[in-house]
Amino acid sequence: MFEYELHQIRSAELRREAAAARLVREAVRTRRAARREEAARQAAVPEETHTDRRSRRRLPRTA
């Protein structure tokens, strides 16, 4: 009878560990997805410039 109770305790412990591992994996997956969405949103927004000029004019090359 004692062995059966130990088996039950160990089985319950393994189930708790598995549930915790699943929760961690889900959290990692969620954070990764949020990071991807943020990167996609940032890529969609054009970078701000500090000047009103559209592009920098270059001097002609000298010989």
BAKOL-799625 format. One line per field, with one value per atom (N, C-alpha, C): x, y, z; atom name; residue number from 1. Coordinates in pm, 1 decimal. Example, Ala and Ser with C-alpha at 12.3 -4.5 7.8 and 13.67 -1.06 7.14 Angstrom:
REM residues 2
east	[1319.0  1230.0  1320.0  1285.0  1367.0  1290.0]
north	[-569.0  -450.0  -330.0  -225.0  -106.0  3.0]
up	[780.0  780.0  780.0  708.0  714.0  787.0]
atom	[N  CA  C  N  CA  C]
nr	[1  1  1  2  2  2]
This chain:
REM residues 63
east	[82.1  0.0  86.9  198.6  287.5  344.9  383.8  439.1  336.4  211.6  106.0  91.7  96.2  85.9  205.6  325.4  443.0  426.9  372.4  348.3  249.5  144.8  45.3  108.3  190.3  255.7  348.4  429.2  522.5  448.0  339.6  260.8  203.1  152.6  98.2  208.8  326.9  439.4  480.0  485.0  519.6  416.2  289.9  184.9  201.0  232.5  254.1  373.2  482.6  600.7  569.5  493.4  457.5  370.6  277.1  191.3  273.6  370.1  455.7  540.5  591.6  672.4  588.5  464.4  374.6  348.7  329.9  305.3  425.9  544.8  666.4  677.7  654.0  661.6  561.5  441.7  338.9  379.6  438.2  483.1  593.3  686.0  794.0  736.7  643.8  580.2  507.4  436.9  362.8  456.9  566.5  663.4  727.0  759.0  820.9  726.5  599.0  500.0  483.8  482.7  469.9  590.4  709.7  830.3  824.6  774.6  762.6  663.7  550.5  450.4  508.1  582.2  642.9  743.4  824.2  922.7  853.5  744.9  671.3  609.3  556.7  496.3  602.3  719.0  827.4  878.7  881.0  928.6  829.5  702.1  600.2  604.1  651.8  657.9  789.0  783.1  907.8  987.2  1118.1  1202.4  1189.2  1190.2  1179.7  1316.0  1313.8  1438.4  1444.3  1564.0  1582.2  1573.9  1576.2  1570.2  1449.4  1416.2  1304.4  1346.7  1478.2  1525.4  1498.0  1461.3  1431.8  1557.4  1660.8  1784.9  1901.1  2013.4  2132.5  2189.7  2215.9  2274.2  2424.1  2475.9  2617.8  2691.2  2812.5  2895.2  2943.5  2960.7  3012.5  3156.9  3192.4  3328.1  3427.2  3539.3  3643.9  3731.6  3802.5  3886.7  4005.2]
north	[-119.3  0.0  126.2  120.8  235.3  269.0  166.6  188.9  255.0  216.2  273.6  423.2  461.1  602.3  680.6  623.0  688.5  706.2  605.2  613.3  725.8  737.3  842.3  981.3  994.3  1122.6  1158.7  1061.8  1087.4  1120.0  1051.3  1076.6  1218.7  1260.7  1395.5  1500.0  1471.0  1563.4  1576.7  1467.2  1470.7  1549.2  1533.2  1609.4  1759.5  1797.5  1939.5  1994.6  1918.2  1962.2  1977.5  1884.1  1892.2  2014.4  2043.1  2160.0  2288.7  2292.3  2411.0  2428.4  2318.7  2325.9  2375.2  2328.1  2375.0  2524.1  2570.7  2712.8  2796.9  2749.4  2821.1  2827.0  2714.0  2712.2  2807.2  2811.8  2901.6  3048.4  3079.8  3216.4  3256.6  3166.2  3195.0  3217.2  3132.7  3146.3  3279.8  3319.0  3444.9  3564.5  3561.2  3671.4  3680.4  3565.3  3564.6  3623.5  3586.6  3639.6  3790.6  3836.9  3980.4  4054.9  3995.4  4058.0  4067.1  3960.9  3962.6  4068.9  4079.5  4180.6  4321.0  4342.9  4473.6  4506.1  4409.6  4431.8  4461.3  4391.4  4415.7  4555.1  4595.5  4728.4  4836.8  4814.7  4913.0  4921.3  4808.6  4808.4  4880.8  4879.4  4943.5  5095.4  5145.9  5290.0  5342.9  5443.5  5498.0  5568.7  5564.1  5628.7  5780.0  5844.2  5989.6  6051.4  6161.9  6232.3  6357.1  6405.2  6522.2  6652.4  6643.0  6763.4  6755.9  6868.9  6872.5  6834.3  6831.3  6797.2  6650.6  6623.7  6486.7  6402.1  6455.5  6381.3  6477.8  6424.9  6508.7  6523.9  6646.9  6671.6  6651.4  6581.0  6551.6  6644.7  6675.3  6756.4  6668.3  6728.1  6649.3  6605.8  6490.4  6441.5  6525.2  6544.6  6618.1  6520.0  6573.8  6488.0  6440.0]
up	[0.0  0.0  0.0  72.7  80.4  -57.5  -134.3  -268.5  -360.1  -345.4  -428.4  -400.0  -272.4  -236.4  -289.1  -281.6  -338.1  -489.1  -554.1  -697.6  -729.7  -652.6  -673.0  -654.2  -551.1  -524.0  -639.0  -683.8  -793.4  -922.5  -946.8  -1066.6  -1065.0  -951.5  -938.9  -956.7  -902.8  -916.8  -1063.6  -1134.5  -1276.4  -1356.8  -1322.1  -1391.6  -1368.2  -1243.6  -1213.9  -1290.8  -1295.9  -1369.8  -1518.6  -1573.8  -1715.3  -1742.1  -1652.6  -1669.9  -1662.3  -1570.7  -1558.7  -1685.0  -1738.8  -1860.9  -1978.6  -1987.1  -2093.7  -2080.2  -1958.8  -1934.0  -1976.4  -1945.7  -1984.5  -2136.0  -2203.6  -2350.2  -2411.6  -2355.6  -2407.1  -2388.0  -2272.7  -2247.2  -2345.0  -2370.5  -2465.4  -2604.6  -2644.5  -2776.0  -2787.9  -2682.4  -2683.0  -2692.8  -2614.4  -2620.6  -2757.7  -2815.5  -2948.3  -3052.2  -3044.4  -3138.6  -3120.8  -2997.6  -2972.0  -3027.2  -3011.3  -3063.9  -3216.0  -3280.5  -3426.6  -3472.4  -3403.6  -3439.4  -3423.1  -3315.1  -3291.8  -3401.4  -3440.1  -3546.7  -3679.0  -3707.0  -3831.5  -3830.4  -3715.9  -3705.6  -3721.4  -3661.8  -3672.8  -3815.8  -3885.0  -4023.2  -4114.7  -4079.4  -4161.7  -4148.3  -4034.4  -4010.4  -4067.9  -4156.0  -4210.3  -4100.7  -4114.9  -4014.5  -4024.6  -3911.1  -3908.2  -3936.6  -4007.4  -4034.3  -3948.6  -3927.9  -3843.1  -3922.1  -4054.2  -4136.1  -4227.9  -4286.8  -4380.1  -4521.3  -4545.4  -4679.0  -4709.6  -4832.7  -4873.0  -4883.2  -4949.6  -4961.0  -4959.7  -4928.6  -4921.6  -5062.3  -5099.4  -5232.5  -5224.2  -5322.1  -5322.7  -5419.8  -5387.0  -5476.5  -5591.1  -5708.8  -5820.8  -5793.0  -5844.5  -5824.2  -5901.8  -5841.6  -5911.2  -5987.6  -6085.3  -6169.8  -6096.7]
atom	[N  CA  C  N  CA  C  N  CA  C  N  CA  C  N  CA  C  N  CA  C  N  CA  C  N  CA  C  N  CA  C  N  CA  C  N  CA  C  N  CA  C  N  CA  C  N  CA  C  N  CA  C  N  CA  C  N  CA  C  N  CA  C  N  CA  C  N  CA  C  N  CA  C  N  CA  C  N  CA  C  N  CA  C  N  CA  C  N  CA  C  N  CA  C  N  CA  C  N  CA  C  N  CA  C  N  CA  C  N  CA  C  N  CA  C  N  CA  C  N  CA  C  N  CA  C  N  CA  C  N  CA  C  N  CA  C  N  CA  C  N  CA  C  N  CA  C  N  CA  C  N  CA  C  N  CA  C  N  CA  C  N  CA  C  N  CA  C  N  CA  C  N  CA  C  N  CA  C  N  CA  C  N  CA  C  N  CA  C  N  CA  C  N  CA  C  N  CA  C  N  CA  C  N  CA  C  N  CA  C  N  CA  C  N  CA  C  N  CA  C]
nr	[1  1  1  2  2  2  3  3  3  4  4  4  5  5  5  6  6  6  7  7  7  8  8  8  9  9  9  10  10  10  11  11  11  12  12  12  13  13  13  14  14  14  15  15  15  16  16  16  17  17  17  18  18  18  19  19  19  20  20  20  21  21  21  22  22  22  23  23  23  24  24  24  25  25  25  26  26  26  27  27  27  28  28  28  29  29  29  30  30  30  31  31  31  32  32  32  33  33  33  34  34  34  35  35  35  36  36  36  37  37  37  38  38  38  39  39  39  40  40  40  41  41  41  42  42  42  43  43  43  44  44  44  45  45  45  46  46  46  47  47  47  48  48  48  49  49  49  50  50  50  51  51  51  52  52  52  53  53  53  54  54  54  55  55  55  56  56  56  57  57  57  58  58  58  59  59  59  60  60  60  61  61  61  62  62  62  63  63  63]
